[in-house]
């Protein structure tokens, strides 16, 4: 439910402080990181994403690596080159098999590290546009490079799709077929 983000963040903060089964801890951290972004709590986001990063480093697989990278690139904060490089290595070792998907994740990390040209080049090299997160970050990279017309065209296309999804629902519900973590990331970007 829209408007319940703060309530959900408060609930997840309580869970975050509890002893949670190891298999559930990663999902709790991911949820808390995304919720903290939704309510504008950058410090809470950083704490949860740092814990998520730590958990993934100790028990990474392809899915956890993807979730970690998506949670980190969702925030409007620049990541350090050291964190970028560590995450790039994690993607190389335990990232997705799909080369274009991996390329878009790598592009997203370069974007958040401030390497806009490298990000734009990688987004361009990937076959297919990817999902909304990829498209939004690709548009933002073009904007940072001064390509305002191209960035606006890209952004307008994905913003139109997001609006279509929202228009399908009555009231402030999560659009059908959308996973809430992903939807929240689209809204944050």
C-alpha positions as CSV (number, residue, x, y, z in Angstrom):
1,X,0.0,0.0,0.0
2,X,1.3,3.4,-0.9
3,X,1.7,5.6,2.1
4,X,2.7,2.7,4.3
5,X,6.4,2.8,3.4
6,X,7.4,4.4,6.7
7,X,5.3,1.8,8.6
8,X,6.9,-1.0,6.7
9,X,10.4,0.5,7.2
10,X,9.8,0.8,11.0
11,X,8.7,-2.9,11.1
12,X,11.7,-4.1,9.1
13,X,14.0,-2.0,11.3
14,X,12.6,-4.0,14.3
15,X,13.2,-7.3,12.5
16,X,16.7,-6.1,11.4
17,X,17.6,-5.8,15.1
18,X,16.3,-9.3,16.0
19,X,18.0,-12.6,15.6
20,X,16.8,-13.8,12.2
21,X,17.5,-17.2,10.6
22,X,20.6,-16.9,8.4
23,X,18.6,-17.8,5.2
24,X,16.2,-14.9,5.9
25,X,18.7,-12.2,6.9
26,X,19.7,-11.3,3.4
27,X,16.0,-10.8,2.4
28,X,15.4,-8.7,5.5
29,X,18.4,-6.5,4.7
30,X,17.3,-6.1,1.1
31,X,13.8,-5.1,2.1
32,X,15.1,-2.7,4.7
33,X,17.5,-1.0,2.3
34,X,14.8,-0.5,-0.4
35,X,12.3,0.7,2.2
36,X,14.8,3.2,3.6
37,X,15.2,4.6,0.1
38,X,11.5,4.9,-0.3
39,X,11.2,7.0,2.9
40,X,14.3,9.1,2.1
41,X,16.4,7.8,4.9
42,X,19.8,7.7,3.2
43,X,21.7,6.8,6.4
44,X,19.3,3.9,7.1
45,X,19.7,2.8,3.5
46,X,23.5,2.9,3.8
47,X,23.5,0.8,7.0
48,X,21.2,-1.8,5.5
49,X,23.1,-1.9,2.1
50,X,26.4,-2.3,3.9
51,X,25.0,-5.3,5.9
52,X,23.6,-6.7,2.6
53,X,27.0,-6.2,1.0
54,X,28.7,-8.1,3.9
55,X,26.2,-10.9,3.8
56,X,26.6,-11.3,0.0
57,X,30.3,-11.3,0.3
58,X,30.2,-14.2,2.7
59,X,27.5,-16.2,0.9
60,X,27.2,-15.0,-2.6
61,X,25.4,-16.8,-5.4
62,X,24.2,-15.4,-8.7
63,X,20.8,-14.3,-7.4
64,X,22.2,-12.6,-4.3
65,X,24.8,-10.9,-6.3
66,X,22.2,-9.5,-8.7
67,X,20.0,-8.4,-5.7
68,X,23.0,-6.7,-4.0
69,X,24.0,-4.8,-7.1
70,X,20.4,-3.6,-7.8
71,X,20.0,-2.5,-4.2
72,X,23.2,-0.5,-4.3
73,X,22.7,1.2,-7.6
74,X,19.1,2.2,-6.7
75,X,20.4,4.9,-4.3
76,X,21.1,8.4,-5.5
77,X,24.5,8.2,-3.8
78,X,27.8,7.7,-5.5
79,X,29.7,4.5,-4.7
80,X,33.4,4.6,-4.1
81,X,35.7,3.2,-6.8
82,X,36.8,0.5,-4.3
83,X,33.3,-0.7,-3.7
84,X,32.6,-0.6,-7.4
85,X,35.7,-2.7,-8.1
86,X,34.8,-5.2,-5.4
87,X,31.3,-5.5,-6.7
88,X,32.6,-5.9,-10.3
89,X,34.8,-8.7,-9.1
90,X,31.8,-10.3,-7.3
91,X,29.8,-10.0,-10.5
92,X,32.6,-11.6,-12.5
93,X,32.9,-14.5,-10.0
94,X,29.2,-15.1,-9.1
95,X,27.1,-12.9,-11.4
96,X,24.5,-13.9,-13.9
97,X,25.4,-16.1,-16.9
98,X,23.5,-13.8,-19.3
99,X,26.3,-11.6,-20.8
100,X,24.0,-8.7,-21.6
101,X,22.3,-8.7,-18.2
102,X,25.8,-8.8,-16.6
103,X,26.9,-6.0,-18.9
104,X,23.9,-3.8,-17.7
105,X,24.7,-4.5,-14.1
106,X,28.3,-3.5,-14.7
107,X,27.1,-0.4,-16.5
108,X,24.9,0.5,-13.5
109,X,27.9,0.2,-11.1
110,X,30.0,2.5,-13.3
111,X,27.2,5.0,-13.4
112,X,27.0,5.1,-9.6
113,X,30.7,5.4,-9.4
114,X,30.6,8.5,-11.6
115,X,32.1,6.9,-14.7
116,X,29.2,8.1,-17.0
117,X,30.9,7.4,-20.3
118,X,31.8,3.8,-19.4
119,X,28.2,3.3,-18.2
120,X,26.7,4.7,-21.4
121,X,29.0,2.6,-23.6
122,X,28.1,-0.6,-21.7
123,X,24.4,0.1,-21.8
124,X,24.7,0.7,-25.5
125,X,26.7,-2.5,-26.0
126,X,24.1,-4.7,-24.2
127,X,21.6,-6.3,-26.6
128,X,18.0,-5.2,-25.7
129,X,17.1,-2.4,-23.4
130,X,16.8,-4.4,-20.2
131,X,14.3,-3.6,-17.6
132,X,13.1,-0.3,-16.2
133,X,16.1,0.0,-13.8
134,X,18.5,-0.4,-16.7
135,X,16.6,2.1,-18.9
136,X,16.4,4.7,-16.2
137,X,20.1,4.5,-15.4
138,X,21.0,4.5,-19.1
139,X,18.9,7.7,-19.5
140,X,20.6,9.3,-16.5
141,X,24.0,8.4,-17.9
142,X,23.1,10.1,-21.2
143,X,21.9,13.2,-19.2
144,X,25.2,13.3,-17.2
145,X,27.1,13.3,-20.5
146,X,25.1,16.3,-21.8
147,X,22.9,14.4,-24.2
148,X,19.7,15.9,-22.9
149,X,17.5,15.2,-26.0
150,X,18.5,11.5,-26.0
151,X,18.1,11.3,-22.2
152,X,14.7,12.9,-22.3
153,X,13.5,10.5,-25.0
154,X,14.7,7.5,-23.1
155,X,13.3,8.8,-19.8
156,X,9.9,9.7,-21.4
157,X,9.6,6.1,-22.8
158,X,10.1,4.4,-19.4
159,X,8.1,7.0,-17.5
160,X,5.3,6.3,-19.9
161,X,5.5,2.6,-19.2
162,X,5.5,3.2,-15.4
163,X,2.5,5.5,-15.7
164,X,0.7,2.8,-17.8
165,X,1.3,0.2,-15.1
166,X,0.0,2.6,-12.4
167,X,-3.1,3.5,-14.5
168,X,-4.0,-0.2,-14.6
169,X,-4.7,-0.2,-10.9
170,X,-7.4,1.5,-8.9
171,X,-6.0,3.5,-6.0
172,X,-2.5,3.4,-4.7
173,X,-1.9,-0.4,-5.2
174,X,1.2,-2.1,-6.5
175,X,0.6,-2.8,-10.2
176,X,-0.3,-6.4,-11.0
177,X,2.7,-8.5,-12.0
178,X,5.2,-6.2,-10.3
179,X,7.5,-7.3,-7.5
180,X,7.4,-4.7,-4.8
181,X,11.2,-4.4,-4.4
182,X,11.6,-3.7,-8.1
183,X,8.7,-1.3,-8.2
184,X,10.1,0.6,-5.3
185,X,13.5,0.8,-7.1
186,X,11.8,2.2,-10.2
187,X,10.1,4.9,-8.1
188,X,13.4,5.8,-6.4
189,X,15.2,6.2,-9.6
